[in-house]
Amino acid sequence: MILQALYNYYHRCGNLPRKGMELKEIGFLIVIDKDGHFLRFEDRRIDKKQAQKYLVKKHVGRTSALLANCLYDNSGYVFGYSDKGDVMAQYHTFKEKVKSIYESHPNNPDIIAVHKFYQQEQSVTLELMQSDPLWPDIEKNLSKKYSTFSFLIQGDTKIVAEKEELLDIDTEVKADSQQVCIVSGKKGVIVETTTATMIPGSQATAKLVAFQVSSGYDSYGKSKGRNAPISEEAEFAYTTALNHLLESNSRNKFMVGSRTFLFWASKDDEAGQKAEDSFFNLFGFNEQEDDPNKNIEQVRKVFEAIYKGTLKTTSEDTFYILGLAPNAARIAVTYWAEIPLRQFAETICKHFDDMEVIDTRPKKKPYTSLIDMIRTVTLGGKVSDATPNLADAVVKSIFEGIPYPQTLFASCIRRIRAESGDKDKNAVHITRAAIIKAYLNRISNNQRIQIMLDKDNTNQGYLCGRLFAVLDKIQEEANNQHSIRERYMNSASSTPAAVFSTILNLSNHHVENLKNEGRKIYFEKLKQEIISKIDADGFKAQLGLQDQGRFFIGYYHQRQDFFTKNEENNNEQ
């Protein structure tokens, strides 16, 4: 399923490298003259993390074997230098590779120049390179992904490694060497091993598909790839598609902690493109971005349009999501889903509905992103600080419309408790209120929590939260303080019977300090309206974790209600 979806994505794109080629980051060029003399290095890096890409022959798969790439490679192969020890065997392997290309194209001026470069004394050439102004920077960054080298002939505009006439890409296939491919269903030459497709955090040789040898997977005398035949054409297509999705500037991926999530639509039509763009805006921004909720409202509009049919789709339109994680030698698949696009849009809309709560801020941004959800329940406010596997569980909940993880809810309550005594922090803010509402509504349909204040909600935790917000507001207006909130919120939310008599007495003194008689009457009526709904036997001795969540959402709703226009009009009467 996964390989076939990636294979189809390769053909859907239409502009990815053809078989035998790939776009490769090459950070540094060795400029030589027509006689092969070293002239200088050229820096082709775009920034500190990436370099310019060139269409070159696909890299070779190597582990411990000495194999050279076609006219490009790392410093050990290209000019015999490494900060990790002796690499002369690599250098001679690359030199032999150049020689074989030269023997196939003895009249090509570019390969003649490169061949002459390797006829010179390696130590002398290396000494010249080390005197180049760019050498200190090269030496410092030898371990970087972009630290790959190729040749540029002085006065030319194309590097030697992208000259197709030198690449000798063999497209001829013998009929008797073909088998039926399990991915494409077509006959083709079967690969023994697959190409590395490195993801963040993995080894450079990590693969999505790897074949064991003598580990119980061999059958009928077949080994490696012949146990599950994948053709060269299909293997190239799915690995090229995967690497394209994994590019550093890709808008078809997002990362949460060590997990990499890739996503794509089955069709490149308007609905598919907008779904991909919107999904990226919902999940794919940088963790360091100042405003993680930017453009989220537009995301909701797009998925609503797909669900309601304004953006046309068919029953065959599908949305794919692939979750990957680094493993010892392979890439682990942590999540896979292929969902009809319209059904997926409905699930995303459900997430928005569940997470929606009242927002009275001047610049309303009521829709919460995944990164913001994870940040708000961690101590340091970073995704990397989150509980292991929390992000995976939240992602699965959003994608499948199932209950949000209990860990998310518990972490949210824990952070509110940790910050409630800090006068400089708003412990019960909109994102945490949204998480509590969404979690509780998905696990229970009894007296669902509304977007804004619900005066008909008689849950004892919710009522206690409302009452606590009223007492906090009275103190704020009377003395411009929040000592009730700072000292008593945690105990009021867990053991209300133990503290509410105390804070109600305190509130009576605070009411006396109010200068506006109308406000005194308003608050007294509001207190009585809430207290009248408390159980006849009084405040509960203890609230369970779910009712503690209802306490905080009740507190949030009541606080937000104080700022609505309707409430302001009531206050003036």
C-alpha positions, 0 to 999 in steps of 0.5 A: 500500500505505502510503496504503491501510493509513493509510486503513484505520487511519482507519476502524479508529479510528472516533474521528478527526475527520470529513472537513473537520475536524482537531484543532489545537494552539492555544496562545493565545486572544484574549478579546474582548467582544461588541463586539469589544474586546480584553480579554486573552490566555489561555494554553492551553499544556499544557507547553513543547512542546504546547498544548490541541487543538481540533476546527477546520476543517482547515488550508489547504495553503499555500506562497507563496500567501496563504491564511487558515485558518478563524478561527484562524492564526498571529500574522501572519494573526490580528493582523498581527504577526511577528518576521520582517518585514512581514505586513500582507498576511497580516493583510488576507487573514485579515480578508477571510476573517472578512468572508466568514464574516460575510457568510454568517452575519450574525446569528451573535453570535460572528462579529459580535464577531470581525468588529467586532474587525477593524473597529478600527484594527489598530495600536491593537489591537496596542498593547493586546495588547502591554501584556498580561502574556502578551505577552513569552511570546507574542513569545518563542515565535512560532516554536513549533508551538503558537503559533496563535491563535483567539478566545474570546468573554468568558463562553463556553466554546467558542472561535469556531473550533470552532463548526461552524455557522460552518465551512461545510464543503461535503459536496455532490459533483457526480457529473460531477466524480468519478473512481475513487480509487487508494486506496479504489477508490471514485469521488470528487472528486480532489485536485490537491495533498495536505495537509502532514503534518509530521514532526520535523525536516521543513519545515512544508509537508512531504508524504508524497505530493507531485506534480511539475509539468513534471518528466517525470511528467505524462502524457496532458495530466494534471498534479499529482494527476490523474496518480495520482488520490486522492479528497478523502475518501481524502486526508483519511482517510490524512493525518488518520490519519498526523497522529494517529500522529505526535502528540507523545503518540502510543503508535504511534511511536518515534524513533531519531535523525532517523528516525520510525517509526510502527506499527499493527495492522490490527484494534483487538482484544485481540491488536492492542492488546497488540501495539501497546502492547508494541511501544511499550514495546520501542521507543518510550520517551524516550531520556532515560528512566532505565530503557530496559529497563522492561517489556521482559519483559512485551513478550516474554510478549505476543509469545510469546502471539500466536505460540503462539496464546494471544492469538487472531489470524487470517491476515488480522491484519496489523502495519504499520511505516512509517519516515519521514525529513525531506527537502528538501521532502517526507517520505522513506519509509525503511522499510515493512513489512506482516507477518502479526501472528503471523509478526511476533510470531515474528520479535520472539520470535527477537530476544529469543532471540538477545539473551538472555544470562545475567544474575546481577544482583540485579534481573534485566532480561535483555531489551535494548531498541533504544535501549539497544542503540544507546546502548551502542555510541556514545561519548557513550551517545546515539542521536544519536551513533550511526553514520549509518543504524545505527539503521535497519539494526538496526530492519530486522534486528529486524523481518525476522529478518535478520543484525544489521548488521556496523556494530553488531558492530564498534562494540560491539567498538570500545567494549569496546576503548576502555573496557577500560583504564578501571578505573571501567568494565565494558567487557564488560557484559550489553548488549554481550555480548547484541549479540555473541551475537546478531550471531554466531549470526545469521551462522553456525550453526556452534557457536552461542553459548549463553545461559550458559557453554558448556564444550563450545565449543572456539572458540579465541577463546572459550577465550582469553576464558574463560582471561582471565576466570579470570586476571582473577578470580585477581588480583581475589581475590588483590590486589583489582586488575584490572591484567591486564584494564586492561593486557592485554585488548585485546592478549589478544583480538587477538594472544593468542600475544603476551601469554598467556605473560606473563599466565599467569606473572603469574597464578602469582604471584597464585595464591600470594597466595590465602589459601584453599587450596581456591581455589588448587586450584579455579583451577588445575584451571579453568586446566588444563581450559581450556588443555587445549582450546587448539590443540596448536600453542599460542595463535593469533598473531591472532584475526579480528574475529568471534573477537575477539567470541567472546573477549569473550563467553567472558570474559563467560560465565566471569565470570558463571559465577563468580557462579552458585549452582552455582559457589558450591557447588563452591567450598565443597567 
